[in-house]
Amino acid sequence: MNRPLHTVLVVEDETAIADTVLYALRSEGYGAQHCLLGAQALQQLRQAPVDVVVLDVGLPDMSGFDVCRTLRTFSQVPVIFLTARNDEFDRVLGLELGADDYMAKPFSPRELVARVRARLRRSGPAVEDGTAGWQAHGRFSIDREGRRIRFDGQALELTRYEYALLAALLQRPGAILSRAQLMDRGWDSAADSADRTIDTHVKTLRAKLRAAGADNDPIRTHRGVGYALEV
């Protein structure tokens, strides 16, 4: 039997939901693993990385938000949250913690598989460190094939959407791009399309740039229009 090309870890304590998701993923040829608890998932991810994590927010031992927060200290694996709630606060909090997508229960297993496929498509292959493939834009440099961005030579640890947003701005430095344009360049049709999504990722990007040594905010807000990047 051929080994699956991609492995998905499902962290879900409701057995019926977990079984449905695992079946849907395996039916599409993915290697699907299952954890009941957040601590168990973190231990497993440290020992054997996977390609996507499907993470329930309401776990018995710790919240999915806490799992994601800890996970982001050692991995940038794509995370898709599952939750029984769908209010804006939870959605924004999940995105700010580094989640890549968000699905409210009840959900379609086929749609979840489609979102997993989208995450894998956007994650892209990594390339070895070196100068080949890097393009300089002022204090920024970008390796589009490897989906990496540096600021003042320091690698930025970006989520998939943070990378897509910054890469779009780097395509046209100084140009004002509307939220709709940024969505078109970096988001797939399955993703949340609210303007708040762009604003949330701009906020987290600014924090990471400050941490990398940006004294002045290079992402300029043009109220009522969009964003531009000064390089």
N, C-alpha and C positions, 0 to 999 in steps of 0.2 A: 504493500500500500504506500502511495506517495506521501511524503511528509508535507503538511500544510505550509504554504509560503508565509502565512501570517498567523500570529497567535493573539487571541483576545482574552483578557481576564475579566470575568463578570463577578463583581462584588455585590451580592444581593442576598438578604437573609430570608426572603419569601420564596420558599422552594418552588411553588407553582410558577412564579414569574421567572425565576432562574432557569427552570427546566425549559420553558418556552423560548427564552432568549438563546440558551445553549443549543437547542434543536435548530433554531433558525440560522444561527451562525455556522453550525456544522453542516447543515444542508447546503450552504453556499461554499463549502470547502475550507472554512477557517478552522484553525485549531482553537477550541474554546475550553477555558479552564474556569473553575468556580471556587470562590471563597465566601464563607458566611460572615466573617468578621473583618473589621478594618485592620486590626493589628496583624491578623493572619495574612491579609493581602499585602501589607507593607513589608512583612518579613519575606514573603514569596517574591515580591518585586525586587528586593535587594539582592536576592540570590539568583533569580532567573528573570531578566527583563522580558517584557512582552511588547507587542506593537500598538495595542490600544487597550485602555481600561474603561470598562462600563461600570460606573460606580453609583450605588444607591446612596442617597443622602441620609436616610434614616436607618442606620445600622444599630444593632443592640449595644455594642461596646463603645463606639465613638461615632461622631457624625462624619458623613462623607466629606464635609468641608474640612474637618481636621485631617482626614486621610489625605486629601488633595494638598493641603498646606504642607504636610510632612513630605509627601511624595515629591513636591517641587523642590525640595532641598537636595535631592539627589537624582532626579530624572525629569525629562521634558516629554515623556510619553504622552500622546494624546489622551485626554480624559473626556468621557461623555457622562454627564450626570443623569441619574434617574431620580425623580422625586414625586411624591404625592401632592406637592404644592407647586403652584405655577405663578406666584406673585413676583412682582418686579424685584423686590428686595433680595429674594433667594437667587434669582437669575443674575442680578448684578454682582452679588457676593461670590457666586460660583465663578463668574468670568474673571473677577478681580483676583481670585485665588489661583487662576491659571487654567481653568477648565476650557475645553475647546468647543463643547456643545452641551445642550441641555434638553432633556425630554421629560414631559410631565406624564404621570400615570393617569389613566390607562393610555397605552401607546401601541402602535402597530409594530410587531416584530420585523416586518418587512422594511418599514421606514427606519428602524434602528439599524438594520443591516446596511441599508443605503447610506446612513450617516457614518457607520464604521468604514465603509468603502471610501467615502469622501475624505475622511481623516487620513486614511492610508494613502490615497492619491495625492493629497496635499503635503504629506510629510516628506516625500521625495527621498532620493538616495543621498547619503552623506559622502563627502570626498575627504581625502587625507589633508592635513594641514600643509600649508605651503603658500606660495605667492600666486601660483597658476590659478586663473579663473577669478581673481579678485579685481574689482573695479573701485577706484578711489573717488570719493565725492567729498572734498574737504576733510573734515575730521572723521567722516564715515568711510567704510569700505564694505563692499558686499560681494559675496560669492553666491550668485543666483543658482548655479547648479547644485551646490552643496547646501543652499538655503541657510546661509550664515551671514551675520552682519557684525561688524566691529565698530567700536567708537574709540578713537584715539588708540587704536591697536588692541583694545580690550574686547574680547568676545562678549556679546550680549546674550544672556540666557532668555530667549523669547519663546512664547507660546506660538502655536501655528498662526493664530490670527494677528498677534502682535507682529510677527515676521511679515505677514501679508500686507498689513497696513504700512509698516515702515518701508518695505520694498516698493510699494506703490508710490509713496511719497518720494523715494529716491530715484524713481524713474523720471520724474520731472521736478528736480529741485527748484524751489522758489515759486512754482506754479500752485495756484489755489485749486484744490480738488474738493468737490462736494462730497457729502456723505454717500450719496448714491454712486458716484464715481468710484469711491474707495470700496464700497460693497461689490460693485461689478468686477473690480480688479482682484479682490482677494477672498470673496465669500462664495460658497456654492449655494444652489437653490434650496438646499435643505436647512440652511442655517437661519438663525434668528435675524430678521432684517430690520429691526427697530433702530432708529437713529441712536438710541441710548447705547446700543452695542458698540458703535464706533467711539462714542464719548468715553465709555468705560475703558476701552483698549488704549485710547490716547492717554488717559489718566495713568494707567499702569506703565505705559511706555515712558512717559515723562519721569516717573519715579525711578525706573531702571536707568535712564540716561543720567539723572542726577547722581545716582549711586556710582555710575561709571566716570563721573567727573565733569559733567556738563554744568558750567557755571551759569550760563544763560539758556533758557528753554529754546531748543532749536525748532520745536513744533509750534507754529504760530496759529492761533485761532482767529479766523475771520468771521465774526458773528453774522449769522444769517446766510453765510456762503459755504464755508468749509474750513479746511486746514491746508497749511503749506509748510514745507520743510526748508529751513535756512541751513545751508551747509558751509 
